[in-house]
Every structure is written in C-alpha cells, then in structure tokens.
Amino acid sequence: MTDNSPVARSPIAPAPPEALVAGWVVSGRRSTALLTLTDQTPLAKVTVRASWDGAMAEVLGVRIGRAAWRSWDLEGSGSDVLLTGSGPGEWLVLATPGEQARITARLEQLAARVDELVTVVDVTHGRALVRLTGARSPDLLAKECGVDLSAATCPDGSAFRSAVAHVATDLVRADRNGTRSYLLHCERSSGQYLFDSLLDAGAAFGAEADGFMHAGS
C-alpha cells in the first residue's frame, strides 16, 4: 500500500489548497497572473565542489556563470537536470523531486573517475528555491538586486551570485517557453523572507504566488 503521508515541508508556507509531491507538501494554487512566484524548494538539489579548472569541471562541462540543461541516465531512467556553475569551483544540480539520491550517486561515480578532490553534497532539505516568471521579472528584481539584468549582460542560461532583498542568493536565468524566468536559491532559513520580499516588491506589477509545478523545473 502506498504511503501518501507528507515527509517534508518547505520553509515557505504553501498557499492553499495543499497538495503532495514526492512526499513534499506543496501549494496546489494556480495563478493566471502575468508575473508569478513559485516555491520550487522540493526540487532535488545537489552541490559539487572541485577545482574550477580541473578534470571534474571538464566532465561537468558547465563553466562559472552559466547554466545548461542535461539529459542524464539515472540507473536506467532518463532525467533532465539543470547544471549550474554557481561560483568558482562550485556547481549546483537541480532535478525532479525525489531524485536527489540518484543524482548524488551519478555525481559520485563521475568524481571517482577523476584524480582530484571532489565533494558532492545533497542539500535538498537545507536550501530554499523559488522561481520568478514573467516579462516584468527583471523590473521586480531591479528593486531588490543591484545587478544589471538586461538581455545583453544576463541572457538566458546566465548564473550569478548576488544579494537579493539583502539575502545572499544564487540566481539563474532559466526562461520558460520563451518567457523570462529566474531561479533564486538561498539558505533555507531565508526562504520565507525572500519569498515574501519578492511578492511585496512585485505587488506593483501584479505579481502573485503560484503553486508548485516541476515540469521543466
């Protein structure tokens, strides 16, 4: 018999109605607003630390400041992952909820093939992740972040670390179906504050909270 009881909760309170995804309690709300903020904390999140110019960096194939989708074979099952060069010698891998153990195992197998120190850590439950989507998302972020988000300096697939609403945050531009979209990754303890700050800043643009949807992360 399948156990449908929740085993994990995001630090960000879900807007009703609640739903259950891979053991996570999530919001089942559906917004039609043109600017939305979604809690994506249930996504599998695994970090890699290695030399920025070493063999592991070459294996991962994503340089600092960039993000790219990859299709990985995880124990015989295909899965799309978002691989981000989040900082010098640091990478973040995002995947479907519940995939963290298989992602970790895959990364450890890759690390075993290179002759250097590599650290792989599952941070799924220790970090918060939100997605901001909409054409006005750069305008909202401009109120909370000092980085130039113009298309020339921050195209789709860009990744950087900055302060957003005074919170140390990793940002990834990962557009969805041609619409501007950003993933924001921070410490778990700051998740609710960051989410609320972005919603407050976005009120002038009609921003609304949306429910969790993991397709395309």
N, C-alpha and C positions, 0 to 999 in steps of 0.2 A: 504494500500500500504506500502511495506517495505521501511524504510528509510535507504539507504546504505551510507549516508554521514559519514565521519570519525568524531569521538568524542574524540579520544585520540591519543597521539603520544608518543613514547618512547624518552628518551633523546639521544638515539643512532640513528643517521641518517640511514634510511634504504637504502641498496644497491638496485638500480633499477633492475627489474621493481617493482613497489609498488603494494601491494595487501591490502585487508581489511579483518580483522578477528575480529569478535565480537566488531566492532567499532574502532579497533586499526589499524593504518596504519603500515604495516609490509613490510619487504623485501620478494619478491617472487623469489629471486635468488636461483638457485640450483647448488651447487658445487659438483664436483666429487673428490675433494682433499681428501687425507687420513687424514688430520688434519683440522678440521673446527671450526669456532667460530660463534655462532648463538645468536642473540639478543632474549632473552626469556622474556623480560620485560612485555609483555601482559598477562602472566600467572597471575591468581588470587593469591594474596599474603596476608596472614592474620597472625598477630603475636599474641601470647598468653604469658602473664606474670603471674606467680603464684609461690608459694613456690616450690623449687626444689625437695623437698621430701614430698610434701603434697598430698592431695586427687586428685587434678586436674592432677598432674604428673602421678598418678596411672591410672587415667581414660585415659589419652593420651597414656600411655604405651610405650613411646619412651624416653630413657634416654639421658642425656647430651652426646654429641659427636657421636650420632647415628642418622640415618635416615631410615625410613621404609615406604613402600607403604601401604596404607589402602584403602579399598573399603567402601565408606560411602553412606548411603541412604540419599539423599538430597531432601526432600519434594517429596518422591515417585519416585525419579530418581536416579539411581546408578551413582557414580562418583569416579574415582580413584584419591586419593590425596597423596602427598608426605609430610610426617610429619617429621620434623627435630628438634632435640634437639640442638638448636644453641648455647646455653650458660646456665649458672646456672639460673634456673627458667625462661628460655626463649625458646619458640618454634616458628617455622615458618611452616605454612601450605601452600603448593603450589597446585594449581588445574587449570583446564581448564579455558581459558579466559572467563570472564563474570560470573564466579561462585562465586565471592567474597561475594556477599550479602548472598547467601545460606550457604557458608562456615561460615561466621560470625554468622549467625543465629544458625547454628548447634553448634558452639563452645559456644555461649551464653547459649544455652539450657543445654549443659553439665556443664557449670560453675554454673548455677542455682541449680544444684543438689549437689554441694559440699559446705561445711561450711568453706569457706576461701575466701580471696580477690583474684579475678581473673580479669585480664584486657585483653580484646580482641579488637584489632585494625586492621582495613583494611588498609594496606599500599601499595595496588596495584599500585597506581599512585605516590607514594612517594619514591619508591625504583627501582633500576635497577637490571636486572638479565640477565646473559649470560651463555651459555653452551659451553664448550670446549670439543671436541670429537676427539679421535684418539689415536693410540698406542703411539705416541710421546708426548701426552699431559703432562705427568709427566716431560719430558725433557724441554718443554716450560715453565711450571710453576716453575721449578727449577731455571730458570733465573730471576724470578720475586718474588719468595717466598722462605723463609728460612726453611720451614717445610719439614721434610723427608716424601716423598710421596711414598715410597716403599710399595709393597703389604703387607709386614709384619706389618708395622705401620699404613698404611692407606688403609685398604681393602674396597671393595665395601660396601656402606652404612655408611661410616665414615663421620663425620661432625666436623668442627672446625672453629675457627675464627683466622685470621692472617692478616698480611699486604701483599698485592699483588700489585706490582708496587707502593708501598708506600701508597696504599689505604686500609683503614680498610674494610675487606671483610670476609663474611661468605662463606666457601667452603663446598660443599657436593660432595662426590664421588658417582655418580649415573650412573653406567655403562649402556650402551645401546646395547642390542643384543650381549653381550659378549665383547664389545669394551670399553676401558677406556673412561670415560666421567666425567666431573666435572661441577657442577653448581656453579657460583660465584655471590654473592648477595651483593650489596653495596648501598650507598646513591645515589639517583637519580642524584644529581649534579656531581657525579664522574663517571657516567656510560659511557659517551663517551670517557673520558680519559682512563678508564680501558680497554675498548674495543680496542681502538687504540694501547695502550701499549702492549696488548697481541698479536694483529696482527703483530706489529712491531717485538716483540720478537720471534714470530713464523715464520717469513719470512725465516729463515734458514732451517726450517723443511717443507716448502711448505704450510704453513697454509693459508687458505682462509676464507673469510666471506661467510656464508651460509644463506639462507632465513629461515623465521620462520616456524616451524612445531611443533604443540602442541601434537601430538601423543606421549604418554609416557613421556611428558614434555621434 
